[in-house]
């Protein structure tokens, strides 16, 4: 992650280290758009999911001391990347409105959706969603429109980061 990783060579560089189908699908989309594009922001999206949204129990081996913090630091280095400039297509517009619309579609229509708040995270193309009544949290990625509910053991920490004051949405 210290040096650029070209989309055309990312499979060779990352396959021995990472077994994540979504990441490799994103790398394909980046390679389609520009084979020489630096795909580290796409790796950052995956690192964000692992380090910030998944509990340790999901991994074969426990996290070593400081591992989560190192992953978070690597991912933060690529905050602010315009995802739509990196990949050949996205499923959800990389805007608050796009993220709101995608989440509302889970319920069939905006009218059927519960009241919720959406904030852009510091990671490229990633949004946090909090349902107001239940307090449940979800993570939305714009590339594939992936929405994943936060694991219960991670909710308090994620709420403190993305929604520090209930009912008050942080500025983008």
C-alpha positions in Angstrom: 0.0 0.0 0.0 3.0 2.3 0.2 3.4 2.4 -3.6 0.8 2.6 -6.4 -0.8 -0.6 -7.5 -1.8 -0.5 -11.2 -5.2 -2.1 -12.0 -3.7 -4.3 -14.7 -1.3 -5.8 -12.2 -3.4 -5.8 -9.0 -4.5 -9.4 -9.3 -0.9 -10.7 -9.3 0.0 -8.4 -6.5 -3.0 -8.9 -4.2 -4.2 -12.5 -4.9 -1.6 -14.1 -2.6 -2.6 -11.7 0.2 -6.3 -11.2 -0.1 -9.2 -13.5 -0.8 -12.1 -11.1 -1.3 -14.3 -11.6 -4.4 -15.8 -8.1 -4.1 -12.4 -6.5 -4.1 -11.4 -8.5 -7.2 -14.6 -7.5 -9.0 -13.8 -3.9 -8.2 -10.3 -4.3 -9.6 -11.8 -5.6 -12.8 -14.0 -2.5 -13.1 -10.9 -0.3 -12.5 -8.9 -2.2 -15.1 -11.7 -1.8 -17.6 -11.6 2.0 -17.1 -7.9 2.5 -16.9 -5.4 -0.4 -16.7 -2.8 1.9 -15.2 -5.1 3.4 -12.5 -3.8 3.2 -8.9 -6.3 0.8 -7.2 -5.2 1.4 -3.6 -8.5 3.3 -2.9 -10.4 0.1 -3.8 -8.2 -1.8 -1.4 -9.0 0.9 1.2 -12.7 0.2 0.8 -12.1 -3.5 1.7 -9.8 -2.6 4.5 -12.5 -0.3 5.9 -15.0 -3.1 5.9 -12.6 -5.5 7.7 -11.1 -3.0 10.2 -14.2 -1.0 11.0 -17.3 -3.0 10.4 -16.4 -6.7 11.1 -15.7 -8.2 14.5 -12.6 -10.3 15.1 -14.6 -13.5 15.3 -15.2 -13.4 11.5 -11.6 -14.1 10.7 -9.8 -17.4 10.8 -7.0 -16.0 12.9 -7.4 -13.4 15.7 -6.2 -9.9 15.0 -2.7 -9.2 16.3 -2.0 -6.2 18.6 -2.2 -3.1 16.5 -3.4 -4.8 13.3 -6.8 -3.1 13.2 -5.2 0.3 13.8 -2.6 -0.3 11.0 -5.5 -1.3 8.6 -7.4 1.8 9.5 -4.4 4.0 8.9 -3.8 2.4 5.5 -7.4 2.9 4.5 -7.6 6.5 5.7 -4.7 7.4 3.4 -7.0 7.1 0.4 -10.0 9.1 1.8 -11.5 11.5 -0.7 -10.9 9.5 -3.9 -13.6 10.0 -6.5 -14.8 6.4 -7.1 -16.6 7.3 -10.3 -13.3 8.4 -11.7 -11.7 5.1 -10.8 -14.1 2.4 -12.0 -16.0 1.9 -15.2 -19.4 1.9 -13.5 -21.1 2.3 -10.2 -24.5 1.0 -9.1 -25.3 4.0 -6.8 -24.4 7.6 -7.4 -21.6 8.6 -5.0 -23.8 11.3 -3.3 -25.8 11.4 -0.1 -29.0 11.4 -2.2 -27.8 8.3 -4.1 -27.0 6.5 -0.9 -30.4 7.5 0.6 -32.2 6.3 -2.5 -30.4 2.9 -2.5 -31.1 2.3 1.1 -34.8 3.2 0.7 -35.1 0.7 -2.1 -34.5 -2.1 0.4 -38.0 -1.4 1.6 -39.6 -1.2 -1.9 -40.0 2.5 -2.0 -38.9 5.6 -0.2 -42.4 5.9 1.5 -42.1 2.4 3.0 -38.6 3.0 4.4 -38.2 3.8 8.1 -36.7 7.2 9.0 -32.9 7.0 8.6 -29.8 9.2 8.4 -27.0 8.8 5.9 -23.4 10.2 6.2 -20.4 9.9 3.9 -17.6 8.1 5.6 -14.0 9.1 5.1 -13.5 6.1 2.8 -14.0 6.3 -0.9 -17.6 5.5 -2.0 -18.7 4.3 1.5 -21.7 5.6 3.5 -23.0 4.8 6.9 -26.7 4.5 7.4 -28.5 4.7 10.8 -32.2 3.9 11.2 -33.6 6.5 13.6 -36.0 4.4 15.6 -34.0 1.1 15.9 -30.6 2.6 15.9 -29.4 -0.1 13.6 -26.4 0.7 11.4 -25.5 -0.3 7.9 -22.6 0.2 5.5 -23.3 1.1 1.8 -20.7 0.8 -1.0 -21.6 2.7 -4.2 -19.7 0.5 -6.6 -22.0 -2.5 -6.3 -24.7 -1.0 -4.1 -23.7 -3.4 -1.3 -25.5 -2.8 1.9 -24.3 -4.7 5.0 -25.7 -4.4 8.5 -23.2 -3.7 11.1 -22.3 -6.6 13.4 -23.9 -6.0 16.9 -20.5 -5.9 18.6 -19.4 -3.1 16.4 -22.5 -0.9 16.5 -21.5 1.3 19.5 -18.1 2.2 18.1 -19.5 2.9 14.7 -22.3 5.0 16.0 -19.8 7.1 18.0 -17.7 7.6 14.9 -20.4 8.3 12.3 -23.4 9.6 14.4 -21.9 11.1 17.6 -25.0 13.0 18.5 -28.3 11.2 17.8 -30.4 13.2 15.4 -27.5 15.5 14.3 -26.0 14.6 11.0 -22.3 15.5 10.7 -21.4 17.9 7.8 -20.0 16.0 4.7 
